[in-house]
Amino acid sequence: MADIDSIVQYLLEKGFNCQKSPIDLFKIISVKLTISSKPVELIHFLTDEITGLPIFSLSSPTEYGQLAHVSINKFMGYEFGSICVNDRDSVSVNFSMPLLAIEESLNRHIAILTKSITDPEWNRQELLREFSSNWLGVCDIKSKQILLTSASGKLEEVDVLRSLANCDYGVNSYHLAQTKDSDLSVIARLHWNTNKADRPIAGKAIILPLIDVEPAPLKKEDLKCWYLSALLNVKNDDKKILNEQYGRWSSREYWIIFNVEVPSGKTWFCLHFQAKQKHQLPLTAKQLEHWKVKAIPLRLFNKENVLPRGGANLDLAYRRVALIGAGSVGGEIAHKLSSAGIQHLDIFDSDFYSIDNLYRHILPEEFLGLTKAHGLGWQLQRQFLWSQAKGSRRKLLDLRKRQELLSYDLIIIAIGSPTHERLFKEYLIENEVDVPVINTWLEGFGVGGHATLDIPDAKGCLLCSYLCQETLARGLNSNLNFIEANQNVTINLAGCGEQFISYGAICSAQTALMASDLAIKFLEEKLTTSSKVSWKGSDHDAKGNNIQLTHRYYQFSESLQIKSLHDKDCDACG
Amino acid sequence: MSIQAKFIKFHDKIKLGREDTEYKNAREKDDSILKDVKKALKEEGYPVIEDFLQGSQSTATAVKHPVDDFDIDRSVVIAFDDAPDDPVKVKKIIIKVLEDRGFKNAKIKKPCVTADYASLSLHIDIPLYREQNGEYELAVGKKNSKDENKIWSSSDPKGLRDWINNKDDYIGSAIDKLKQYKRIVRYLKRWRDVKFSNDVAKKVFSIALTVMAKEQFKPNFDENGKASDLIAFRDTVGAMLNGFYFGYQGSDQYKVLVNLPTSPWRDIFDGSSVNTGTQFYKKLTALKSKLDKVIEEEDLIKQCRLLNAIFGDDFEIPSSSSKASTIAKATYVTAGAAGTSQGA
């Protein structure tokens, strides 16, 4: 790291009015400049090592009013404005050239300050866009955070259930505000002790939509004033209800949970009111005198908020998917589809979860002895709160019921049984069941995995992938396979009925990811043609077991790329 | 429907397997003749210790000839210690069996005993060997050969068969590649039978085509493992032309030389005429050029027309490219794939 004199000298040479602290004890430099006739001073505390973009703080920030991307902090009685020039973690800094890094950072700080000071409209829009972040600046972070399950945001009264004592993590560690329109009530009763005997009511809350909003206040002391101005932005109809209905309450504690549209979308925030005695909900400056007001952290806990933030797609919520096979591949598929936002997932598998499954299956040991399908359904509902996944012990061939099959948008088969899969396909053809089907399987020894998407009435079907490449008639094993047919690839540890194919959880997960991707792309209508996709792994273990691999294995170089499934020699769709 | 499907259909038409119904009579005669040969040799003190098929039936490269008879190449083996010094002595016992059964044109040729069945389209060749410790010697000599030309000649009939059937050099779907090679041998044989006059065709030996194709085989499968016999055939023919089998004799004339890849390593075309070599070279060159045109052509019907001109009417020209001509459903090749590799 350069010494302070070198930095000052360098910045002076670059035309900045720079000086170091007169007290040698403090390694501080100051840069003075003028923006729009206003004097501005930026302070930089030298660090021993540059680990991120060097920080400059604004002296006396309150003199400039509210500035976008500037938050006010206090240090040893002095106020400094922290200037947000970037997501610090996303900037790669040239730490071996500290002078350049400091100069670059200084220029970025000046640029953003200049924009905020000289363009008031831009400044206001940015303050509104970052309302949520700025609100956090005045929040009392020591207060219990509230989880709100509201979906609509309309004016309504909500009970706030107290967090569980001695509970430091999980939903039970938050206050829970559950609205009447919430679709989480079943889960809430099951997992979050919403029985009022377990979680007593902490107080009353009102959800109050605003039609407009001023930027978040800079200081906690400004909250009361800000609240009164916010009341001016309540719709007349809501104002009437507020006065006539909720204004007559009498309590020592209230929460008002606001929501309003800002340039970055709908934002939610919360004020907490506390008084020594019971009073009416404060709606005027006079009434407010009795109350202590705090901004407290609020987390919206509805699917419209949680799913997109996690990368899920709300549009998939109402698509119905049947998953046949809840083994290591099927389990991963179920998980990935649920995480993508599929809520109506019916899982079929007759197998019971056993100790043999523990190391390549997604389920934990607590499900031992339960059917895999039911275990998965239960697990998915717990993890993905809006999931309605459910299990069934029926097998693929038991599902040959036309009307039932027609109720699905997609059928995914992950059973690794080519005979049953072909029989099922025959049924679909003969009974004109025009539901798209994904078949997926993996191969032993980590050589790879495959998935096909068969869209009825499109060119390409499952049978295209069973076309014998030699005779061009239907074959018995998939032509996508990397392991040649008619080899014994099973391992037998305990006699007949105990054979298994050697592959690990990583292979299962890779295959499932690929099949899930195909499913989601289809359901999102990004994929409209019958398709196939494979991943190829190492042949190390196959060679070690003298397993012969196919020509396709050696030629294949397009792992995870989605290709057309159609083969023009297929008798079914050619 | 793809051009490959047309090739498969053509191959199904021309291939001749020992279990094919067309071959039923010949197979029955073969079994019956073998029984008589064994009995006669045993009575004369030369019990047969082994018999095996030789030639195209043993390597699954046999084709139906458009006109000519079926061939049977049935080798019989006697013990080294039982064998007389004069190999023709034993061959005379065999020819007598054939003559007694009404064969016509029965002859003792240099490498074998040969005859045509009178009432069937059947031609039979019976090479005779003696064997000791896995080493075979072929009975060489005609009926009236001088003593010095009647010899037991070192030979490796099984080595040749194994060399043709060997797939160890093929990486990935080796069986499919071996099968593609054998289809190409059959295409070459049918091309020869259609494109050469009968006299010359007989001199463009099947074993020579088989050896040349094996040595120069260029398998072709797309990245998904689907075979293209058309490209493999074109590439193999091209490699055969460039494989130093044809020696230029001046004046646009050629001699052909192809050595057996196993003992006794002789030139299959030993004593062959310049005319045979020249015709072989020129027709092979024309074949390559026509196959190039087929590959360039995109229309399936036009492709089939060109191939029909190469192979004759067994290569069908479809009336349209419609789905109606797609291969029939579910003609499964085996009852079950033992040990599929699939899991989930």
Contacts between the chains, C-beta under 8 A, distances in Angstrom:
chain1	res1	chain2	res2	distance
A	325	B	344	5.3
A	327	B	343	7.9
A	327	B	344	5.2
A	328	B	344	7.4
A	329	B	343	7.9
A	329	B	344	4.2
A	330	B	344	6.4
A	414	B	344	4.3
A	415	B	344	5.4
A	416	B	342	4.4
A	416	B	343	4.2
A	416	B	344	3.6
A	417	B	342	7.3
A	418	B	337	7.8
A	418	B	340	5.6
A	418	B	342	5.9
A	440	B	344	6.7
A	441	B	342	4.3
A	441	B	343	6.4
A	441	B	344	5.1
A	442	B	342	7.4
A	442	B	343	5.7
A	442	B	344	6.6
A	443	B	341	4.6
A	443	B	342	6.6
A	443	B	343	7.3
A	444	B	341	5.5
A	444	B	343	6.7
A	468	B	333	6.0
A	469	B	173	7.8
A	469	B	176	6.5
A	469	B	221	7.4
A	469	B	224	7.9
A	469	B	225	5.1
A	469	B	226	5.0
A	469	B	227	5.9
A	470	B	8	7.9
A	470	B	176	5.6
A	470	B	179	5.9
A	470	B	227	6.7
A	470	B	333	7.6
A	471	B	8	6.2
A	471	B	331	7.2
A	471	B	333	5.6
A	472	B	2	7.7
A	472	B	4	6.6
A	472	B	5	5.0
A	472	B	8	5.3
A	472	B	327	5.2
A	473	B	327	5.8
A	473	B	328	7.3
A	473	B	329	7.8
A	473	B	330	7.1
A	473	B	331	4.0
A	473	B	332	6.9
A	473	B	333	6.7
A	474	B	329	6.3
A	474	B	330	5.0
A	474	B	331	7.2
A	474	B	332	6.4
A	475	B	332	7.2
A	475	B	333	6.8
A	475	B	337	7.9
A	476	B	332	6.2
A	476	B	333	7.8
A	476	B	334	6.5
A	476	B	336	6.3
A	476	B	337	4.3
A	476	B	340	7.7
A	477	B	337	4.6
A	477	B	340	5.4
A	477	B	341	7.7
A	477	B	342	7.8
A	478	B	342	7.3
A	479	B	224	6.8
A	479	B	225	5.9
A	479	B	226	7.4
A	480	B	224	7.7
A	481	B	341	6.0
A	481	B	342	7.4
A	482	B	341	7.9
A	483	B	341	3.8
A	484	B	173	6.5
A	484	B	175	7.6
A	485	B	337	4.3
A	485	B	338	8.0
A	485	B	339	7.9
A	485	B	340	6.6
A	485	B	341	7.5
A	486	B	337	5.8
A	486	B	338	5.2
A	486	B	339	6.7
A	487	B	339	5.8
A	487	B	341	7.4
A	488	B	338	7.3
A	488	B	339	4.5
A	489	B	339	5.6
A	489	B	340	8.0
A	489	B	341	4.7
A	490	B	339	6.4
A	500	B	343	7.9
A	501	B	341	7.0
A	501	B	342	7.7
A	501	B	343	4.1
A	503	B	343	6.2
A	508	B	344	7.9
A	511	B	344	7.7
A	548	B	174	6.9
A	549	B	172	5.9
A	550	B	172	5.6
A	550	B	173	4.7
A	550	B	225	5.6
A	551	B	172	3.9
A	551	B	173	3.8
A	551	B	176	6.7
A	551	B	177	7.3
A	551	B	221	4.7
A	551	B	225	4.6
A	552	B	172	7.5
A	552	B	173	7.5
A	552	B	223	7.0
A	552	B	224	5.7
A	552	B	225	3.8
A	553	B	172	6.1
A	554	B	171	5.9
A	554	B	172	4.0
A	555	B	172	7.3
A	555	B	221	7.4
A	555	B	222	7.7
A	555	B	223	4.4
A	555	B	224	7.9
A	555	B	225	7.4
A	556	B	223	6.4
A	557	B	223	7.5
A	558	B	223	7.7
A	567	B	226	7.6
A	568	B	1	6.4
A	568	B	2	5.5
A	569	B	1	6.1
A	569	B	2	5.3
A	569	B	4	7.2
A	569	B	5	4.9
A	569	B	326	6.8
A	569	B	327	6.2
A	570	B	326	7.6
A	571	B	326	5.1
A	571	B	327	6.0
A	571	B	328	6.5
A	571	B	329	4.3
A	571	B	330	7.8
A	572	B	329	7.0
A	574	B	1	6.7
A	574	B	323	6.0
A	574	B	326	4.9
